[in-house]
Amino acid sequence: TAKGGLLLAVCRGRASEGIDFSDNNARCVITLGIPYPNVQDEEVIFKRNYNNEQNKRVPQIMNGSDWYDSQAYRALNQALGRCIRHKNDWGALIIVDERIVNNMQDKHFNNKISLWIKQRLFISRNYDVTMNALEKFSTDMKKADELVILQTEQQ
């Protein structure tokens, strides 16, 4: 709507897969936690064990723990990309999880977050600082959108 809306969905759920929310249809994605698959799911257990066995024979094959992490971060990166669908699109991506901040210096971890996200990462543990930064970001991006529209109309 013109006043905005809110969509709540889960990672790997129907609403979060395959739908584009470009331009004004989505200006923010908030993820709570890192969407790891259910560790007790039989298929997950089987796949982790399978990868561990394969890794013993061929070390280049991802072990079960690395596979498990890759599933979580693939889902996280896909969810974050839902509102930025082309080069001129913009949106705020908020990851609410202490592990992101705590592991930023870990080289192994650092490969899990998409480069385009890492390059623009703003880390804050303070609510007021975060809200002020979001407001400034949104205002700046809306002004940039208006400039693009004016330039397009003048051509």
N, C-alpha and C positions, 0 to 999 in steps of 0.2 A: 504494500500500500504506500501511499505518499508519505504517511507518517512513520512507516517502518513496520517491521515484523520480527518474529523470532521463530526459528526452527530448531527444535531439539532433536538430536539423532545420536545414534551410537555408531562408532567406527565398525566397519564391515556390515552395517545394517543396510537395508534397502534405500533409505533416504540419503545415506552418505555415499553411495556408489553410483557412478555413471550420470549424475545430474550436474549440469553446469549452472552455477549461480554467478553469472558474470555481471560486470558493471554495477548498477545500483541495486541489483537483486541480492547482493551480499557484500557487506563492507567489513565484516568481522567474522572470524572463526575462533572459538574458544575451545580448547581441549583440556579436559580435566584428567590428568594422569597420562600415562603412556599405555596405549591399547594392546597389551599383551594378550595373546590367545589364552584360553582357559587351560591352565597347566594340568588339570585333571582330565581333560578331554582325551578319549582313547586315541583318536587320530593324531593329536599333538604328541602324546607319549610315544606312539609308534614311530612317528617321524623323527623325533629327537633321538630315540634309540637307534633307528636306522642310520641317521647321519653320524652318530658316534661310532658305529661299527664301520661305516664306510671310511670315516676319517682315520681310523686306525690303520686301514689298508692303504689309503691314498690321502696323505696329509693335506693336499690341496683342496679336498672336499671339505666344505663347511661342517664343523662339528654341531652337535645338537643344540648346544647353548647359543652358539652364534646364529644358527638358523632361527631359533626362537626369538632372539633379539631382532633379527632382520624382519621377521613378520610384524613385530610391534612397530618398528620404525617405518616400515613401508606404509602401514595403515596410518600412522601419524602424519607422514609427509603427504599422503594422498588427501587426508582430511584437511590439512592446512592449505592445500592447493585448490580447494573447492571454490574459494571466492576470488582467486586471481587466475583468470583464464586466458589472458592475452597480454601483450607487452604494455598496453596502455591502461590496463585494469589495475586497481589497487584495493587493498584491504588490510586491516589490522589482524595479525595472527597472534593469539595469546595462548601460550602453553603454561598451564598451571601445574607445575611439577618441579619439586626441588632437585630431582635428579638431573635435570637439564643443566641447571646452574652448577651443581656440584661436579659434574663430569666434563665440563667444557674444555678442560686442559688435557683430558685423556685422549691420546691420538686415536685409539681404537674406537672410542665413543664418537669422536668428532666426525667420523665418516658416515655416521648414521643419520644426521640431519642434513637435508638438502643444502647444497652450497648457496643457492639463491636466498635461502632463509638465514643461514649463518652470517652471510655478508651484511645483513640488515638487522641483526639481533640487538635488541635493547633489553637489558636485564635490570629488573627492579624487584625489590622486596618490600617496597613501601607503597601503600595504596594511593595516597595523595600524589606522589611523584608519578605513578603509573597513570592515574586518571588525567593529570595535567599533560603528560606526554601524549596520551591518546587524543585528547582534545586538540592539541596543537597539530598532531599528525593529520587528523581528520580535516581541520580547517585548511591546512596547507594543501592537502590533496584536492579538496573541493575547489580551491582557488586555481590550482593547476588545471583541473577539468574545465573550469570556466574559460581559461585562456585558450585551451585547445578548441573549445566550441567557437569562440570568437575568431580564431585564426581560420577555422574551417569555413565559417560563414563569409569571411572576407575574400576567400579564394574563388 
